Amino acid sequence: MHKNQFTQILTLIFFSFIVLMAIRLTLYNFYQDDFSDLTDNEFYASLFMGFRVDMITILTFSSPFILLLLFTIRAKHRAVIATIWAVILNIIFILSFSDVLYYDYIHRHISNEIFNLANDADIITGMAFGSMLYYTLGAILLSAVFLYAVHKIFSHKLDTFIAGKKLIILTLITIAVVFIGIRNNFGGKSFGSSDAYAVNKVSSGNLALNGFFTIYRTAKTTQKHNLLHFDEAIKITQEAMSSHNAPFIDKKYPLLRSYPHKDTPKYNVVIVLLESFGAEHLDGFTHYKELNVTPYFKELSNEGLKFTNFYSNGYRSIFGITSIFTGITIPAGFQYLGKGLELSNLSYLGKVAKENGYSTVSMQAANNRSYRVDAVSALAGFDEYYGAQDMPNVETIDEGREPLTGTYDFNMLDFYHKKLNEMKEPFLGFAFTDSTHSDFHLPSKTYERYPHDLKNYNGSLNAYIYADNSIKRFMDGVKKEPWFDRTIFIFTSDHGSSDALNPIARQYRPDDKPLPSIEHFRIPLIIYAPKIFKPEIIKTIGSHNDIFPTIVDMLGWKADITTMGSSLFDKDIHERFSYFFAGNLIGLVSDDGYIKYNFKNIVETSADENKTHKMKKLLFAVDTAEATLLQKNGWTK
């Protein structure tokens, strides 16, 4: 069937290149708006970079099998070796294609967070055999066909087996070619993720990289957070965050600030963290055409303090929870809270609340151990924690629509309401919803205004409709409670969500133009207390990291804390910014615009050269300062 062992090996390698390039082109076709800023030349240059990425991926994990097959004569032994090789390649293919589907949620390639997905195994399993069932079955079928074909091909006896001196010479040439292919760089360090950017655009890197490459290249990677000299980084960060209302107080802990006690009423605080409530989709917050999916949320925002320039500090739920509980943007390469970040001394929202006489409760609509939020809540100082298993069903559910994982949002919000009734005032509560997470299972067809799908944009719009209705029912209930008038409600989101102008969404917004990619990080923030705050639209730059110090300042708590955020009510802050982390990128949003950096180049910016330089220096400073202090355990006492 094959002339010799080299032609047999090359057939499988060539096939692997075709598969990975086909997956890349699938990514491009699925999310064309994300790559619309590439010119034709930049598109082809990015594809060439993609070819290099695929070469590194394939040769890195194929080299042992190539060498074994060069010297193995017997067909049955060759078939076994080749089948094992095919299993490895198949894993590469499956993870790379899964990355294309995952891209819809965060608009970048998956990285080492895949090793944390086991914490949401029930959700992943539910999606695999729910909205993505056809993909799952297709992957199983194609995998079986591929493995069978490879075993069959390598079971055949070769026409000629090259041996002797000729084999030695060809093997040496093969080793040299494989080495060069894996290294893919003739000078300096070997080819890395940051080298995949043919031009300094995020879209170029996203097109060139494949999911498997970004996974294994970040598996044990901790970025070197030495973008500036440490002393300079501290100085710049302190200057940006400086305020006479919260002065820095300790040279050993240079970002530790003191918030003095203020004679302020001890208002209750009720936080509701909404799953995947990207601002670009929401009535009252979107810059696109409104779709009337969150009319109550819009009404609520118009009656409260509405923050329109508020951003997430990351792209996954646990990153948002970490930032709210601690005021920290997880540095690239670091673990999140509950997986190692807590090994450094941190400031915790729940603990500070208790020190100031508050009772505390935390809960989520997902299952109890999802992302270890139970343990994370305990770390952060919350006395009580509840998950889906603790919450009775009070929602009206059509037959056959019981939630596959977690519980429906109103079940949790009703439980939240009843639990707050039992708590001693003043209290601080935290609750995290779930129904707007794919798969979009809903309790009733009542909410399915759009053709429902468990995964696509129509499904998410229907989920917003349901979540909005759940929030309304929750608020209608708590407004009747005696503690309502002395309670401050905070509504925000864990992170953004899929593109509001994806191919399905565009039919509802045919005349809208794509917005900068930073829009995927923009989330809502509403501080609602009609007896305490007058309605106001606030354009102050803010992020998850600002919520902790804002609560401290708003309630007049006495606290010495370290956060990479500041009170949103502090008008004395020198320079507002949001510092975020997204896989192999870090970035910053300020009044000057935004930038994204891949630890080699600025890959996206919205500002001119002078403003970009200014933002770059601040980004380098806060990244170096935060990461170094956490590593040295100099973050807080």
SULTA-V331253 format. One record per helix or strand. SS is the DSSP state (H for helix, E for strand). FROM is the first residue (numbers start at 1). LEN is the number of residues. If there is no record, write none. Layout:
# SULTA-V331253
((SS FROM LEN) (SS FROM LEN))
This chain:
# SULTA-V331253
((H 5 26) (H 32 4) (H 40 32) (H 75 32) (H 112 17) (H 133 23) (H 164 20) (H 193 4) (H 202 7) (H 211 8) (H 230 12) (E 248 1) (E 257 3) (E 268 7) (E 278 1) (H 279 3) (H 295 8) (E 305 7) (H 317 10) (H 341 3) (H 349 7) (E 359 6) (H 370 10) (E 384 3) (H 388 3) (H 409 14) (E 427 6) (H 445 3) (H 457 22) (H 484 3) (E 487 7) (H 503 4) (H 517 5) (E 522 7) (E 536 3) (E 542 2) (H 545 11) (E 559 3) (E 577 6) (E 585 6) (E 593 5) (E 602 4) (H 609 23))
